Amino acid sequence: METFVFAGSTGGATRTDSSILLAAGALGLGFEPFLIQVFIEGNSSVSAHVRGLPFVTSVIEAGRGERITDRIRARSRGKAKYSPVIVDMPAQDVLETLLMLSGLQVQILVPMPEWLPDPGEAVADFKRLKNHWQHWEKLKRQCGARPVPLSRQPSVRLFPVGVVPDDVVPNLRRRNLLSDDESQASVVYPGLPRFNPSEMNFANGSHCFALTESQIDASARIARALLVDID
């Protein structure tokens, strides 16, 4: 079973949109995705205003990290590898996300929309997560987090939105945001195209879950890219 976590410290970075489209794409490929939406008190989850989500969804309030890990572990015990878990994290310090996922082997995806005023923020999140091993002693001192064995440490990749993936690494290198030794493997291909914000409510006139044809196509593309190794 694979676990994908959309994380980052910047608001409006399409973590929720990306997680829903990945879940829909996984379902379309015959998987049984489990979407966990972590929300901050005062905000609402997608499941609160969209009926008929075609995949299992769990809504957890931020700050309840133990519940997130418990849900993921319970799913891994009860389901086969054909049930990927997709976690939609709120905007928060990525080290908080890392702490909440302590002990879980996950793939962390950091969305990088083209409209962010400063892509350096997404890159900074990516670098902090990629070098997470440097932070465990600090986290252990602050919060009692246990060190995670190398075999269970998370991997992290940039997830472009509205950006041509082939251009991401060269462009970031030119802006001195990534070093020359950073490979294209650090980026998810093909990422997501840019959608009209009015299309991103994922509901029809009856408030039931619905995707446009372009969203269905995009969801299938990212699901194939991320789930291709699950056979």
FENHUGI-V465146 format. One record per pair of residues at least 4 apart in sequence whose ideal C-beta (glycine too) atoms are under 6 Angstrom apart, sorted by the first residue. I is the first residue (numbers start at 1). GAP is how many residues later the second one is. D is the distance in whole Angstrom. If there is no record, write none. Layout:
{{I | GAP | D} {I | GAP | D}}
//
This chain:
{{1 | 75 | 5} {1 | 80 | 5} {1 | 82 | 6} {2 | 82 | 5} {3 | 69 | 6} {3 | 82 | 4} {3 | 103 | 4} {4 | 82 | 5} {4 | 103 | 5} {5 | 82 | 4} {5 | 101 | 5} {5 | 103 | 5} {6 | 9 | 4} {6 | 12 | 5} {6 | 13 | 5} {6 | 82 | 6} {6 | 103 | 5} {7 | 82 | 5} {7 | 87 | 6} {7 | 90 | 4} {7 | 101 | 5} {8 | 5 | 5} {8 | 102 | 5} {8 | 117 | 5} {9 | 82 | 6} {9 | 84 | 6} {9 | 85 | 6} {9 | 116 | 6} {10 | 111 | 5} {11 | 80 | 4} {13 | 98 | 5} {13 | 100 | 6} {14 | 4 | 5} {14 | 97 | 5} {14 | 99 | 5} {14 | 147 | 5} {15 | 73 | 5} {15 | 96 | 6} {16 | 72 | 5} {17 | 183 | 5} {18 | 93 | 6} {19 | 67 | 5} {19 | 69 | 4} {20 | 182 | 6} {21 | 198 | 4} {22 | 64 | 5} {22 | 200 | 6} {23 | 10 | 4} {23 | 12 | 5} {23 | 32 | 5} {23 | 63 | 5} {24 | 195 | 4} {25 | 194 | 3} {25 | 195 | 5} {25 | 197 | 6} {25 | 198 | 3} {26 | 5 | 4} {26 | 7 | 4} {26 | 58 | 6} {26 | 197 | 5} {27 | 6 | 6} {27 | 27 | 6} {27 | 28 | 5} {28 | 192 | 6} {29 | 194 | 5} {31 | 51 | 5} {31 | 53 | 6} {32 | 51 | 4} {33 | 22 | 5} {33 | 51 | 5} {33 | 53 | 6} {34 | 22 | 5} {34 | 41 | 5} {34 | 51 | 5} {35 | 20 | 6} {35 | 22 | 5} {35 | 51 | 5} {36 | 22 | 5} {36 | 35 | 6} {36 | 51 | 5} {37 | 8 | 4} {37 | 22 | 5} {37 | 51 | 5} {38 | 22 | 5} {38 | 24 | 5} {38 | 51 | 5} {38 | 52 | 6} {39 | 4 | 5} {39 | 6 | 5} {40 | 22 | 5} {40 | 50 | 5} {44 | 4 | 4} {45 | 14 | 5} {46 | 4 | 5} {47 | 6 | 6} {47 | 10 | 5} {47 | 12 | 6} {50 | 152 | 6} {50 | 153 | 5} {50 | 159 | 5} {51 | 156 | 6} {51 | 157 | 5} {52 | 156 | 5} {52 | 157 | 5} {53 | 4 | 5} {53 | 156 | 5} {58 | 13 | 6} {60 | 4 | 5} {60 | 7 | 5} {60 | 8 | 6} {62 | 28 | 5} {65 | 35 | 3} {68 | 32 | 6} {69 | 35 | 6} {72 | 13 | 5} {75 | 4 | 6} {75 | 10 | 6} {79 | 4 | 4} {81 | 149 | 6} {89 | 8 | 5} {92 | 4 | 5} {94 | 31 | 5} {94 | 34 | 5} {94 | 35 | 5} {95 | 40 | 6} {98 | 34 | 5} {99 | 40 | 5} {99 | 44 | 6} {99 | 46 | 5} {101 | 5 | 6} {102 | 43 | 5} {103 | 45 | 6} {105 | 47 | 5} {106 | 48 | 5} {107 | 48 | 5} {108 | 21 | 5} {108 | 46 | 5} {108 | 48 | 4} {109 | 48 | 6} {109 | 50 | 4} {110 | 12 | 6} {110 | 15 | 5} {110 | 16 | 5} {110 | 48 | 6} {111 | 48 | 5} {111 | 50 | 5} {112 | 7 | 6} {112 | 10 | 4} {112 | 46 | 5} {112 | 48 | 5} {113 | 48 | 4} {113 | 49 | 6} {114 | 48 | 4} {114 | 49 | 5} {120 | 4 | 6} {120 | 57 | 5} {123 | 54 | 5} {126 | 4 | 6} {126 | 32 | 5} {129 | 27 | 4} {130 | 26 | 5} {135 | 4 | 6} {136 | 4 | 6} {136 | 11 | 5} {139 | 4 | 6} {139 | 6 | 4} {140 | 5 | 5} {148 | 4 | 5} {148 | 5 | 5} {157 | 29 | 6} {157 | 31 | 5} {158 | 28 | 6} {158 | 29 | 5} {159 | 29 | 5} {160 | 5 | 5} {160 | 8 | 5} {160 | 31 | 4} {161 | 31 | 5} {162 | 32 | 3} {163 | 5 | 6} {165 | 22 | 5} {165 | 24 | 5} {165 | 25 | 6} {165 | 26 | 5} {167 | 4 | 5} {168 | 19 | 5} {169 | 15 | 5} {172 | 5 | 4} {172 | 6 | 4} {173 | 5 | 5} {178 | 4 | 4} {182 | 4 | 6} {189 | 36 | 6} {190 | 31 | 5} {192 | 26 | 5} {193 | 25 | 6} {195 | 4 | 5} {195 | 5 | 6} {199 | 13 | 6} {202 | 7 | 6} {203 | 4 | 5} {204 | 4 | 5} {204 | 6 | 4} {211 | 4 | 4} {211 | 5 | 5} {223 | 4 | 5} {224 | 4 | 6}}
//
